[in-house]
């Protein structure tokens, strides 16, 4: 089911205009640094364009580039280790229906950002890849070059820490 034709410039422009904000948001969640996230997206787009002949039409172009962007963000972390990353202060604007929903989303984003600070780098990256990017454990293990059991433990610890950090939200949600 592979097409001989690589994606066109127009298809790339369409993908970029419709999904670049999501690629940036994913990279920002992984790197927790705006500059690194921007660099990761830029590197991903350049890499995707240069390797467009390798694109197999079994997936959507946007999904293929998203995967490249996530990998580029992980590369940024590897290059900049063991640096301290900035806290996540901004996020991609959300298109919400009401001001109340926008405020709730903003508050939740702030709570999650604060909660992420208690996670180790491996816990945060494993959690993001598993629960936000929907990667399989085997994929995370291969990408990070760690055992699957280590990935499972990191995710378990991350979830446990996040539950403790965010326990106040449960009471707020019951009041709504």
N, C-alpha and C positions, 0 to 999 in steps of 0.2 A: 504494500500500500504506500510505497515511497514514490514521491513525485520527483521527476528529473529537474524540475524548475525550482530554483531557490526563491524565497520571498522577494518581492519587488520592493523598490524604494517606497512606493505608495503604501504597501502593506506595512512596512516598518513605521512609516509616519503615522498611520492609523493606529497601530499598536501603541506607539509612544504617546500619542495624544489621549488615548482612552485608558491607559494603564500605568503610566509613569508614576503617578502619585501613589499607587499601591506598591510598586516596586520600591520606591523611596521609603514608604512607611515600614515595609518589611525589613529593609536594610537598617533603618533607624532603630527598630526594635532589637536587632541583633547587635549592632555596634554601639548603640546608645550615644552616638556622636554624630552631629549633623554633617560635619566635613567628611568623615569616613563613609557615611551613608551616601552622600552625594558622589564621592569618588567611586564607590562600589557600583552605583547605578551607571555612572559614566563609563566605567570599565566594562560593565556588562553589555551596554549598548554597543560599544566599540567591538567587543569580542563577538557578540551575536552577529553584527554586520559582517565582520571579517570571516566568520564561520557559517554564513547563511547557506552555503552550499551543502552543509552537513545537516541542515534542518530536515527532519522527516515529518511529513504531514500527518503522522499518526496522532499528533498533539496539536493544540492551537499555538500559534506563534506567540501570543501573549504569555501562555503558560511556559513555553520554552525559555523565553527571555526572563521570566520571573525566576525560574530555577537558576539561570546563569547569574542573576542579580544576587540571589541568596548566597550562592557559592562565592561570588565576589566579596560580599560582606564578610563571610567567614575568612576569606583570604586577608581582608583588611585587619581582622582581629589577630590572625597569625603574625602578620608583619609588625603589628604594633604592640604585641605582648611584651612585657607584662604591664603596660601602661594603665593608668587609671582613666576610666571613661567618664565623660560628663554625664550628668543626670539628664534624663529625657524631659525636656521642658516644653517642647512644642510637638505637635503632631499634625498630620495632614488634615486640613479642614474637613469636617464631616457635613454631609448634606442631610440635615435633620428637618423634620416637619414642624416642630414647635420649639419655642425658646426654652420651655421646661425640659424637653428631651435633650436639647443642646447642652443645657446646664448639667443635666444628669450625666450625659456622656463625658463632659469635661471633668466633672468630679470623679467619675469612675476612672478616667484616664490618669488623673493625678494620683488617685489611690493606687492604681496598678503600678505607676512609675515609682512611687514611694516603696511599694512592696517589693518591686524588682531589685531595689538597692540591697536587700538582705540576702539575695541569692549570690552564690559564687558565679564566676563567669561560665563554667561548664554547666551548672544548673540552669542558668538563664538561657544559654544557647540551646541546650537540649529541650527545655520547656517551650521556647519559641518555635523551634523546628517541629516538635511533636504536636503541640496544641494550637499554634497559630498558623503554621505553614503546612500542617497535615502530612509531615514526612513519616515514613515507617521507621521503626526502631533500627532495622537493618541498614537503612539509608543513613541515618544519623551516625551509627556506629562506623560505617565505612567512611563517611565524610570527615568525621572528627578523629578517625583512626584510634578509636577506643572500643573496648569490649561492649557487647550488647548489655551485659549485666551492669556495667558502669553507667551506661545510658539510662537503664531502668532505675538504678539507684539515684542518679542525678535528678531524674524527673520526679521520682517519689519524694525526695527531699525538697525539691522546688515546690511541689504541690502542697506539702505539709507546711512549709514556711509561708507560702502565699495564703493558705487558709487562716493561719494564725494572724498574719498581718492585716488581712482583709475581713476579719470576723465581724467588725462593726458594720459592714455593709449589709450583712444578712438581716439585721434588725431594721435598717433603713428601708430595705426592699419590702419587708412585711408591712411597713406603715403606708406604702404607696398603693 
